[in-house]
Amino acid sequence: MAQPVLEIKHLKLHFFTDKGVVRAVDGLDLTVQKGEIVGLVGESGCGKSVTSLAIMGLVPKPPGKIVDGSIIFAGQDLTKLNNKQMRQLRGKEIAMIFQEPMTSLNPLFTIGNQLIEAIRTHEKISKKAARERALDILKKVGIAREGVLDEYPHQLSGGMRQRVMIAMAMVLRPRLLIADEPTTALDVTIQAQILDLMKSLNEEFGTSVLLITHDLGVVAEMCDRIIVMYEGQVAEEADQRRLFKNPAHPYTQGLLKSIPKLDEQKKRLYAIPGQVPSPFNLPAGCRFAPRCEFAMEICRKEEPEIVKVDEKHFSRCFLNQKEAIDHGAHERS
Amino acid sequence: MALMSVRNLKKTFPIRGGIFGKKIGEIKAVDDVSFTVEKGETLGLVGESGCGKSTTGRTILRLYEPTAGEVEFEGKSILQYSPEEMRKARREMQMVFQDPFASLNPRQRIGKILEEPLIVHGLGGAKERKEQVEELLKVVGLDKFHMNRYPHQFSGGQRQRIGIARALSTKPKLIVADEPVSALDVSIQSQVLNLMMDLQEQFELTYIFIAHDLSVVKHISTRVGVMYLGRMVELAGRDELYRNPLHPYTQALMSAVPIPDPDAGKERIILSGDVPSPANPPLGCAFHPRCPYAMDVCKEVRPEMKDAGGGHQVACHLLDQ
């Protein structure tokens, strides 16, 4: 297979605070191939957003520190680059869009001003040419009105602002787009518009997308491959079909059972017992064991390794390990 | 008799501007909404932001004074009540809010927060009240020792349990829950939904459940009303509404919900444009600028709610065709 666009290897990013060490990302492996849409899902505090900030080199250091691992993007290790080198990549090669577009747009400058600045920071072209490019990309994200360039962010609706953010991210044709909860603040009918747009831009430009969200419905519709995170680690990774049809990790199974669905009616929802443990006080052994209905003796003592359960399907669970070992033994005999 | 009946409810907020704060316009947050709530049922109210669902919830409890209309609770018009009478009546109708952190006093211990409604309504002596608070905590799945803790010491899910316990403390008949699970993670969301359904059975509660998430509303409601720009556009029994949505807005809304199943393979209706401003709603049907089936009549005449059969009410001119 061709070289992936992004390859994170065993990344450990810890925060050193007065109260103790938070292992926000703790041994994460993740790859994104060219043109692929990869979903990163998990509940609040699982480390999905910190992962995206680490890729962008935006984690405040201190208190954050990458203690181990590497982030290989286009052949170079991002963890080893200095600020200046990162700045050249950011926006040009890797772009990011955030949940709340109002906080990422500058309220004092017009849309045109901000778009043109983004272009001229990375490319030596005239203001006029940059304005043309800005108009062109705005058309691609579904804003045909030329006047938008002279408007301020507060004059636009939430959906329009998110379109502007996407235009700003895509205008330099980055190789990787990181979208951190891009539609969480939007209404469902607007969300449908934005997801549709992201998918068509992905197809047109071949941009790889790392989509970070808590919404399993969104990943089911958007992603080729999905990574489920729990407490800073990958709990399960699989292609979209396998993850939803045949989830291997009890956490993924629990999540899928606990969401109410439009196309079925249950008397009672499954609820994963307990709550996410405090990051200062992670349980010994498997981090999910205290909430897991299948937890065994070993789960409370040892940390499970991530194992292959099927083609392109990995899970961090002793149950799968046992199955994998049985499977292996069977194959050998 | 319906537990609550709301007729032609209107709530407008003034827009003020200029140096003297003169009224320069108004926002029709709730624009002529009627519905009834039967005892023991859960009426779901769905719609996108700005559709007036939360304002409706607050106006029927008179947390906002209605501009016009009628609200009856157990056959009595509560709009005529004096503030004192209204305070007494609120014992029967309580509210659960979206952000339990903003609605719990950070300087009070949980025991005090839960005891306060009992003091306000003069229910029981000090010892009885303490027993009741302990009982309430148990009912919502918390422990006795939580009484001495402060709100910040709890997780989001636990805080919502406290919010629910507080609403339950006066033994109300009706609870208006405004986006009670929207701020919670999925695994916690299902815990709180299950709790609410258990409590409904145990205490014979009636809910008005306001949310933007159609799947959540479907799960918990017996009847569902869909709102758009201050108006009710469709109201029907849960199964009927989700199986056979008649209003083009309801159809688009439902098709826009992402389904966590790769085989769902449904046809998506993508609406163009945004929700118009409630300060300047379109003439005629409020939905017509975005409606794929809009006709000439839709631009001029506001459609009335009509029964499409079996109590399935819808406000759309297509039905007259």
Interface residues (C-beta under 8 A of the other chain):
Chain A: E43 S44 S157 G159 M160 D187 V188 T189 I190 Q191 A192 Q193 L195 D196 H214 D215 L216 G217 V218 V219 A220 E221 Q240 R241 F244 K245 G254 L255 L256 S258 I259 P260 K261 L262 D263 Q265 K266 R268 L269 Y270 A271 I272 Q275 V276
Chain B: E48 S49 S155 G157 Q158 D185 V186 S187 I188 Q189 S190 Q191 L193 N194 M197 H212 L214 S215 V216 K218 H219 D239 Y242 A252 L253 M254 S255 A256 V257 P258 I259 P260 D261 P262 D263 A264 R268 I270 L271 S272 D274 V275
